[in-house]
Amino acid sequence: MHVAIVGAGFSGLVTASTLLAFGHSIVIFETAPDVGGVWSRSKRYPGIRTQNPRHTYALSSMRMSASYPLHPKGEQVQSYLEEYARLNGLDREGRLRLGTEVVKGERNGCGWVIHTRSSDGEYQSSHFDHLVVASGVYNVPHIPELKGLDSFLASGGRIVHTSQLRSLDEVAGKRVVVLGYGKSACDAAVEVARCAHTTTLVAKSLFWKLPTYIGGVLHYSYLLLTRVGETLFPWIRPWRTQRFMDTIGSPLRRLLFSSLGAITSVQLGLGRLSMVPDTPFETIARSTISLATPGLYQAISNGEITVRRGTVLSARPGSVSLSDGTTLPTEVIVCGTGWRHDLPSFLPADLIPVLTDSSGNWVLYRHILPVQVPNLSFIGFASSLFCPLTAELSALWLAAYLTGGLLAPIPTEEEQRRQAEDAVRWLDDRTNGCHAKGTSIVPFSMSFVDELLEDLGVGIGWWDYLREWVLPVDPAAYKGLLVQVLKRQASRAPGRKCEKI
């Protein structure tokens, strides 16, 4: 097959290398001038680092450099992906088209016509047998609509998403309001506070953040990036250990969570700062897990960052108004308010009711296949604690599916949709709707991995599997799975043909 891949982050690059290994031809389209996705120099904000330690945030065939810090900087992650693309031949033979926007994907007989626009304004159209959307769920910034914003901007004020903040020079000496309380908002607030005149963090609600080193000793990855850590949270199709901890073992789980909450409150000084969240500590993994940005609570304690609970309702020249009725002098608004999860603008609008439900949640089988839309798939739409690994295994699942190599039979379209919709309803109940439109599977990364591997009929060695229960998951343990599937594939009949749309 000739496959178009939209996006050159982890998901797009690993999908490309996997499909090449299966004998397909590929072209990767990326709007940015470099590979990297959210780690591209066109999207990363000052000071951005990974939350994961480097050995857990990588693809199976290539470890991150040991010279990188434990939590690599954004530019180091981008360099890693550049090297991955080079080593896998993705930057050769016209396979990688940077600075190229996909403006329209048009279904045409047995495949797609992809219309693109280059950075110099040149338009092209090409036919492909299959389209993979790998632009992910962190692609289109969400900037809240504020009443009076036009007058604020006309008077010289600025509003930017964290992904659009390129340099601290943009905020030096300014009165800055940062919206949000997630990773990007808190990271940005700490960096901005180094040079801004004032920095105010406006948080709609406070939620639990975990210290990188719990009690100053144990790295958080030994708690939450293991299978034992995942056992503390029941999945929709739970492991036996998850069922145990949700029933007989629930007192032990409650004791562990209450102890962690107490340790975290003392370590971060949350009580002294009146910043203890109203929710139980176990909600820390409701839809994402956020680490406490180094220096955040110290800066709050020192008065370098002021925290206001509430929302910004409106803006006017030189200030913003909060939901508590107060007004803040403001010259720059920095939005750490997440991302939009709408249908990519280049896909036909008539696919909206097929790809999403009535609430706009994505309905994808295994977070990969849309129902009743042939020759289209999605990679990177299962945001996890190990995004590179889950993207890689999703790409392997897709490659096997396209060549008829899945060991488990694919359910009927009706069953696929039922399972996908059931998963969204379950996520709604578990997270109170905070699941990135059905694309966040945190903290159930390994539960998802197990389902993909069961479909593929492959697995890692028993020793590596046992290690995952007590040590942080190592993507390198999954390096041999591609070869396992390819060897089995060589003895099977030819795979799926392009389906007429």
Phi, psi and omega in degrees: 000152172257117192243131172265134179237124180258113180117134181236040170268201178307312185296313182294317183292317181288329174296317180298312182294325179291315180294324175300318180297332179272003175093007178276157170261146186222155168224130179256128177251128181222125181293322183291162180281358181213166175283165176136336184063235180294344180267001177299149178297344179276355184231341188275142181267161180303133176086001183295136177222166174284149169279326179286148167294152191302325184286348177258351184245071184201169175270155191297328186273356186207109177286155171287151183301137177293345178282346178288153173294167181305321176245096187299151175285162181303317181293333178287322176297318179296320177296321176302315182290325174300317180293322177299315179298319181293313183295333181261010175069022182282342181264014180243162174058032176070020183283333185244115183245092179280159180062031183232117181265133171277113184266337180199135171246122187241121177292133187211099178060240182264067179144212186223145167256121183256120179259127185233161175227124181279170181296339178264011173090009181276132179259141176219157176226136182219148179264139178225152178282331185214146179240126175248120175269110182237025179283350170074187185258001178241062188239314183252112183299142173261115176244118184297147176276123182243135176297133178083008184298323181301318180290326177298314181290321182296334181273004179106358177288163180227148171227128181222150170279154180305326180290349180256000180272105187269325186216147177289347176300334181291341184238359183301127178074007183262161170270113190243135172246125178254126181263131176116171179219012178277190183303308186294321180296314182288321174302312182296319181299318180296316180292316181298321184298341180292336186223348181285159176292311173221149178228119179240126178262116181257111185247124178299321176208157177260136176227168187289138172237143184260135173296147177301317176245110183290125184067015181075009186233305189266120177296137187302334183298334179285349177258311189254346180256031176236167176291328175299317178298319180292333179300335183290348184235123184283125178277162181299326173241081195288150167294165175298322179293326177292320177297320180299312182291340179270352182235265184300321183273007184299325176299322178295319179296315180298320179297317180297314182294318180294324178293316179297321178297318180294317179297315181297316181300316180290314185297320182268353180071032185295322179296315180297329180268002184055045183235025176286124180299155180280344185266158177298156184297331182295345177284000178301334180248032182296312177218347176202164174241122185248126174276151175290122178300127179307129179089351184298304187287334173294319179294324176293316180298322181280353181085006178287333175234130175256135179252129176237129178272131181142202180225159173272122182269324185203166178228153173211171184309116174084003181198167173229154179251134182262165182293343178271006176093354181273164180238138179243126172301127187215134173247332179224133174251122177251122185260107170261055192252021173082204191227155175277151182233037181282169173300131177307138188297339182277348179277150180302136183296335182288357176274349183305310181289346179272319184274342182227163176268188185294341179263004180086007178283140179291136179241093183229132177289126185057024182060022184231308189261127168283152180271131176069022173231092182291156173065025178221136177210168185228132175235136182095012180259026172228082183290124188227186175281349179227065187304317178300317182293313182293327174294318180297315181287330173295321178295320177295318176302314180297315181299319178293320179299316183294336181251015178070027187258006176286135180285321179279139178292144177283129179296168174298162180299323179297319180289322176302312182294321180298315180297318180295318180290322176300319180297320179294317179297320178296317177297321177302312181294319185286325189247003186057037176086001183264074183223027176052049178057040176086007184257354178261123178248013177299134005260024192266046183299310186283334173297318177293316178303314181300321180293318178297316182292326176297317177298321182284337181074031178228170179194167177275171180293158184296326181292317177298321179296316179296322180300325182296341180286329185239347178239153179305139182302134180248110180304334180300337179295343184260009185300323186278357186292323179301315180295320178303313182291320180296319179297316178294324182295326184297337182260005183255169178289163178304154186273205186292143173266160177300130182267134179290134183277000000 
